[in-house]
Amino acid sequence: MSVQIRNNIQVIGSGSTTLVFAHGFGCDQNMWRYLTPSFQARFKIVLFDLVGSGKSDLSAYDFEKYASLHGYAADLIEIIDELTDQPVIFVGHSVSSIIGLLASVQAPEKFTCQIMVGPSPCYINEGDYIGGFSQADVEELCNTIDSNYLGWSSTMAPTIMGAPNQPELSVELTNSFCRTDPEIAKHFARATFLSDHRDALSKSTTPALILQCSDDFIAPCTVGQYMHKTMADAELCIIDNVGHCPHLSAPDASTQAIKNYLKRFYE
């Protein structure tokens, strides 16, 4: 199976530098539609769906491979190799920011920088680390997804999206969650919410922008502050916004933050 078909890869824009966008849990590449127009005149843009999401080839979903985020990181490296022989700018939302982190540790030469939107290397509180949830909270979340995924989607999507003045975005995220195959979603949820990849933070030498919202139920500011202190070369930018999806609910602020950061490399 070709990588293009497996991950439903779409390429737009022009330029000698490649910018790769990767979506979060329960979403697809369409979630980047408010950001890509601002970059496609200058960059070659690669959009794709994680295997099991969007219009990816569901037959490629391997429950053993994707039990860990390392399986998705391997896919990301394959996608980069397929489309360019130069280092890329990687933009990942939520869990995909950690997938990008793992890939950057494995193959640092393939990345110029990584832009991490709403990242969390570990959702579970441990000692002085505040990930936002207790172990019991996360176990309950995963059990609820296991027993009633569609119900969980309808209840949680508006909370995750935030954006109280943009209810249509909550509807969009709910519908996106509900389009995802429930068995794959349950499996991916455990790989996402039960993982702890804090050890990868200090191993990554790739420069990073940590882009967070001031009020995010999923990834509180304490997480971004921890990452900022732990990573070798990281900048932290907090957008005044409620929710976990600033690329949808605050696209102008997100775009400007990314452009400001990229001046470091391209101006």
C-alpha positions in Angstrom: 0.0 0.0 0.0 1.3 3.4 -0.9 1.9 6.0 1.8 -0.2 8.5 -0.1 -3.2 6.2 0.0 -2.7 5.0 3.5 -2.6 8.5 5.0 -4.7 10.3 2.4 -1.9 12.7 1.7 -2.7 16.0 0.1 -0.2 18.6 -1.1 -0.9 22.2 -1.7 1.0 25.5 -1.9 4.5 26.1 -3.3 7.9 26.8 -2.0 11.2 25.0 -1.3 10.4 24.4 2.4 7.8 21.8 3.4 5.3 22.5 6.2 3.6 19.3 7.5 0.3 19.6 9.4 -0.9 16.7 11.6 -4.4 16.7 13.3 -5.4 15.6 16.8 -7.5 12.8 18.2 -10.8 12.2 16.5 -10.1 14.8 13.8 -8.8 15.0 10.3 -6.7 17.2 8.0 -9.7 19.5 7.3 -9.2 21.0 10.8 -6.3 23.0 9.4 -8.3 24.9 6.8 -8.2 28.2 8.6 -4.4 28.2 8.9 -3.2 26.8 5.6 -4.2 29.8 3.3 -1.7 32.0 5.2 1.2 29.7 4.5 0.6 28.2 1.1 2.1 31.0 -0.9 5.4 30.5 0.7 5.5 26.9 1.7 4.8 23.5 0.2 2.1 22.2 2.6 1.5 18.5 3.4 -1.8 17.5 4.9 -2.6 13.9 5.9 -4.9 11.8 8.1 -3.5 9.6 10.8 -4.2 5.9 10.1 -7.7 5.2 11.5 -8.9 8.8 11.1 -10.5 10.8 8.3 -10.1 9.3 4.9 -7.1 7.2 5.7 -7.2 3.6 4.6 -8.8 1.9 7.6 -7.5 -1.5 6.4 -4.0 -0.3 7.4 -4.9 0.1 11.0 -2.8 -2.4 13.0 -3.8 -2.7 16.6 -0.4 -3.8 17.6 1.5 -1.1 15.8 -0.7 1.7 16.9 -0.9 0.6 20.6 1.9 3.1 21.0 2.4 6.6 19.6 5.7 5.3 18.2 3.7 3.6 15.4 2.3 6.9 14.3 5.8 8.5 14.6 7.1 5.8 12.2 4.4 6.7 9.7 5.3 10.4 10.0 8.9 9.7 9.1 7.7 7.7 6.1 5.5 10.5 5.0 8.4 13.0 5.2 10.7 10.6 3.3 8.1 10.2 0.6 7.6 13.9 -0.1 10.9 15.6 0.5 14.6 15.1 1.1 14.9 18.3 3.1 14.1 19.0 6.8 10.4 20.1 7.4 8.5 22.4 9.7 6.1 20.1 11.6 2.9 21.5 13.0 1.0 19.0 15.3 -2.1 19.4 17.2 -2.6 17.7 20.6 -1.5 14.1 20.4 0.1 14.7 17.0 2.5 17.2 18.6 3.8 14.3 20.7 3.9 12.0 17.7 6.1 14.7 16.1 8.2 14.9 19.2 8.9 11.1 19.1 9.7 11.4 15.4 12.1 14.3 16.1 14.0 12.2 18.6 14.2 9.3 16.2 15.2 11.3 13.1 16.2 14.9 14.1 17.8 15.6 10.7 14.3 15.5 9.2 13.0 18.5 11.2 13.9 22.2 11.1 11.5 22.9 14.0 8.3 21.6 15.5 5.2 23.7 16.4 3.2 22.0 19.1 -0.4 23.1 19.4 -2.0 22.1 22.7 0.6 19.5 23.5 0.7 17.2 26.5 3.4 14.5 27.0 1.4 13.1 29.9 -2.1 13.8 31.0 -1.8 12.2 34.5 -0.7 14.1 37.5 2.4 12.7 39.1 4.3 14.3 42.0 5.1 17.9 41.1 3.9 17.4 37.5 0.4 18.6 36.9 -1.0 17.0 33.7 -4.5 18.0 34.5 -6.0 14.6 35.4 -5.7 11.9 38.1 -5.0 8.3 37.2 -8.6 7.6 38.2 -9.9 10.4 35.9 -8.1 9.0 32.9 -9.2 5.4 33.6 -12.8 6.6 33.9 -12.4 8.5 30.6 -11.1 5.5 28.8 -13.8 3.2 30.3 -16.5 5.6 29.3 -15.1 5.7 25.7 -15.1 1.9 25.8 -18.7 1.6 26.9 -20.3 4.5 25.1 -18.1 6.2 22.6 -20.8 8.1 20.8 -22.3 9.3 24.1 -18.8 10.4 25.3 -18.3 12.2 22.0 -21.5 14.2 22.3 -20.7 15.2 25.8 -17.0 15.8 25.7 -16.6 17.5 22.3 -18.1 20.8 23.3 -15.9 20.8 26.5 -12.8 20.0 24.5 -13.5 22.6 21.8 -14.4 25.4 24.3 -15.1 28.4 22.0 -18.3 29.3 23.9 -19.2 32.0 21.3 -18.7 29.6 18.3 -21.1 26.7 19.0 -20.8 25.5 15.4 -17.2 24.4 16.1 -18.4 22.1 18.9 -20.9 20.6 16.5 -18.2 20.1 14.0 -15.9 18.4 16.5 -18.8 16.2 17.8 -19.5 15.1 14.2 -15.8 14.4 13.6 -15.6 12.2 16.7 -18.7 10.3 15.7 -17.4 9.6 12.2 -14.4 7.8 13.7 -14.6 4.0 13.8 -15.5 3.3 17.5 -13.1 0.4 17.9 -10.2 2.4 16.5 -11.2 5.4 18.6 -11.2 3.3 21.8 -7.8 1.9 21.0 -6.3 5.3 20.0 -7.7 6.9 23.1 -5.7 4.6 25.4 -2.6 5.1 23.3 -3.1 8.9 23.7 -4.4 9.4 27.3 -2.5 6.7 29.1 0.9 7.4 27.5 3.8 9.2 29.3 6.4 10.6 26.9 7.9 13.2 29.2 11.3 11.4 28.8 11.3 12.4 25.1 11.2 16.1 25.9 14.9 16.3 27.0 16.0 14.0 24.1 14.6 16.2 21.4 17.1 18.7 20.0 14.6 20.1 17.5 13.6 23.7 18.2 10.0 23.9 19.3 7.2 26.4 19.7 4.7 25.4 22.4 1.4 27.0 21.5 -1.3 26.8 24.2 -4.6 28.4 25.2 -5.0 30.3 28.4 -7.9 28.1 29.4 -7.6 24.5 28.1 -9.4 21.7 29.8 -7.2 19.0 28.1 -3.7 20.6 28.3 -3.5 23.2 31.1 -0.8 25.9 31.1 1.1 23.9 33.7 1.9 21.4 31.0 3.3 24.0 28.6 5.4 25.5 31.4 6.8 22.1 32.2 7.7 21.4 28.6 9.2 24.8 28.2 11.6 24.2 31.2 12.4 20.6 30.1 13.1 21.0 26.4 16.5 22.1 25.1 15.2 24.8 22.7 11.6 25.7 23.3 9.5 28.9 23.2 6.1 29.1 25.0 3.3 31.2 23.5 0.0 31.3 25.3 -3.0 32.5 23.4 -5.9 34.2 25.2 -8.5 31.6 24.2 -10.9 29.0 25.8 -10.5 25.5 24.5 -8.1 22.9 23.1 -8.3 23.8 19.4 -7.0 27.3 18.8 -6.4 26.6 15.1 -10.2 26.5 14.8 -11.4 28.9 17.5 -8.5 31.5 17.3 -7.0 31.0 13.9 -5.7 34.6 13.5 -3.9 34.5 16.8 -2.5 31.0 16.0 -1.4 32.0 12.6 0.4 35.1 13.9 2.1 33.1 16.6 3.4 30.6 14.1 4.6 33.3 11.7 6.4 35.2 14.5 8.2 32.0 15.5 9.2 31.1 11.9 10.9 34.5 11.5 13.6 33.0 13.5 14.3 30.6 10.6 13.2 32.4 7.5 13.8 36.1 8.0 
